[in-house]
Each structure stands twice: as structure tokens, then as C-alpha cells.
Amino acid sequence: MIEQFAKDVDDGLSQAEKKLPSKYFYNKKGDALFVEIMQLPEYYLSRAEMEIFSEQAADIIQAFKQDKGTYFELIELGAGDGTKTRKLLKQLQIEGYHYDYIPVDISKNALDQLEAALHKDLPQVSVKPKHGDYFEILESLKNSHHPKVILFLGSNIGNMPDEIASNFLYQLGSNLSSHDKLLLGADLIKSADVIMPAYNDKKGVTKAFNFNLLQRMNEELEATFDIDNFDHAPEYDEKQGIAKSFLKSKRNHEVAVNATGKIYQFKQGEKIHTETSRKYNDKILSDILQKTDLTIEHKFVDKKHYFADYILQRH
Ligand SMILES: C[S@@+](CC[C@H](N)C(=O)[O-])C[C@H]1O[C@@H](n2cnc3c(N)ncnc32)[C@H](O)[C@@H]1O
């Protein structure tokens, strides 16, 4: 894990346009900061998706088209704290479905907390957590022949550039059977005045989340990042519908990373790209799905039309 982290950091910081993979945001501190982000007044994404799950859980479950008498696997990719998923789990219990809930997450801490919370609040739900990178578990989906419903919520897909998203969904689709379903949460395109504050809140929690990546490199890779040398600098391209988070160097300086054995130079104004958050509409998603076996079957939206949960199926 540390070797891979060091390798990814070296790859990212050695490029002409520096970048770091967003999956490294999620250590214990990052998980807690993300829970705080989801409660921010500016972070409309979680509230909008929560509204969909609170008000339309029964319709969503109906769209899964699973047989009540047949066991199925409910697999969630990047489950986090699973707050929204609980609405579905509760409704599935009420309706008497027979399933295991299999949350997959790269953060062991997030999975442990989720399992403990579900054990307390929904003890009837059978939870079988899987620790790992969701890019790496796609192939293993084929190992089980049970029907599957995959949840990929919170617009996590938006962290991938379109081409990677298309490849990911292609691989995911090719490992599913024709009756399996994918529930894909997607943040919808809207104006900058709604989107920008979600990535640059007044309280500074999104800033702390971004800076945590530097602190994590200091702790785990023995790096010498000084957060005072950086600004939190999110951007949103309204025409394309793509938000990006950056760490922007305030001055010329250098940083040593013991785990990579290298020193990295930063110029004043130079940016490290830390996260992409793509926004969607039906056309953008359909274009991404073109090279995959997946088609859109249903779409559930919140009242403000800020967010959509799409049900996809293999055609
Ligand atoms: C933005 S949070 C969203 C959590 C949840 N899906 C929601 O909608 O509230 C992203 C979650 O995905 C996990 N994650 C990010 N990249 C991952 C990867 N490549 N493989 C597995 N989990 C990942 C993180 O640890 C975190 O718990």
C-alpha cells in the first residue's frame, strides 16, 4: 500500500502538470472530513441524493427488478459512511428481500465504521465488507453467479475523466449479467454559483480536506510539505461542466519525499491537480456509455434537478 502510494505520488509529481490521485484523500482524517463536507450547507450533492433515496426508495427498488424469493448481492463501490444507502437497506428489509450488502472501499477505517454502525442500527442486514480499490475488484464480480445490484453513488464516477469512466463502466458492464443492475449517482450540470461553493465552503472544510493530502504524504511518506506554502484553489468550467480541485504553490520552493528518495520543485503559482468532479446530463452520460454494454433504463431526480440516480442495465 505504502509502496503504491509512493509510486503514485512520484508519477504524479514528476509530470509537467503535477497531479495526485484523489483516492488518497481517504485516510481516517479524510473520512471524517468528508462526513463533515456532506453536512455543509454548500454541499448540495449529498442532500439532493438523500432526498431521492428518502422519497423514492420503493420506486428505486422496484426498478432493480429483483425477485423477492431469490438471493442477490447488493455491492456498493466506494461506500463511505453509507448514510444514503441505509434508506435503501431499510426499504429492502421492509419489503422482505433476500440479499447481502457488500460495501467496497479503499478506506479500511470507513468500512469498519460502516459495519459497526449497521450492526447497531440495522442488525438484520447481512454486511460483508470488502477492502480494496474498486478498479481492482471488477473482474472478481464474475466469480459469483448470484444476481447483482451495484451501487455507485455520490457522483464518485465524476472523479474519473470521461475516457477512464467509459473504460471503467465498460469493464463493470462486461462483468455483469443481463438481469443485473447498476445504480449510478451523477451530479447534474448547473451554474458555477451553485457548484463552486460546494468545493470552497465558508468554513474551510473542503480546504482542510484538500490539505489533508499533503499532511498524509508527510505522515506516511516522510515528505516535507508545508501547508502554508499552498492555497486551496478549486475551479469550475461551466461550459464543460467540470470542477477541479488544485493545491496552488504560493512561492518557489522544494519538497523532499523520503519514500520516493526525490526532491520536487514547485514554482510560484504552479498547481497540483488533486480532484476532478465531472457534472453530467443525459447526453454526456450517453456518450460515455457508448463504448459500453450499458444503457439507461430509469432516471430518478431530486426536486431541484441537481442530482440524478440512473439505473443502468446491460443490453
Ligand atoms: C466521495 S466519498 C462518497 C461516499 C459515498 N459513495 C457517498 O455517496 O456518500 C468516496 C468514497 O469512495 C472511496 N474510494 C475512493 N476511491 C476509491 C477507489 N479507487 N476504490 C475504492 N474506494 C474508493 C473513498 O474511500 C470514500 O469512502
The ligand as an ORCA input file, in Angstrom:
! r2SCAN-3c Opt
* xyz 0 1
  C     -16.779     10.979     -2.079
  S     -16.872      9.607     -0.979
  C     -18.527      9.092     -1.331
  C     -19.067      8.077     -0.397
  C     -20.430      7.532     -0.769
  N     -20.427      6.848     -2.060
  C     -21.463      8.622     -0.796
  O     -22.065      8.843     -1.854
  O     -21.697      9.261      0.227
  C     -15.880      8.456     -1.852
  C     -15.666      7.106     -1.162
  O     -15.078      6.218     -2.113
  C     -13.885      5.656     -1.599
  N     -12.963      5.487     -2.730
  C     -12.391      6.490     -3.464
  N     -11.643      5.967     -4.453
  C     -11.762      4.597     -4.331
  C     -11.247      3.506     -5.069
  N     -10.457      3.705     -6.132
  N     -11.574      2.248     -4.679
  C     -12.380      2.043     -3.595
  N     -12.908      3.046     -2.858
  C     -12.610      4.306     -3.225
  C     -13.394      6.600     -0.533
  O     -12.612      5.957      0.456
  C     -14.712      7.176      0.024
  O     -15.197      6.401      1.091
*
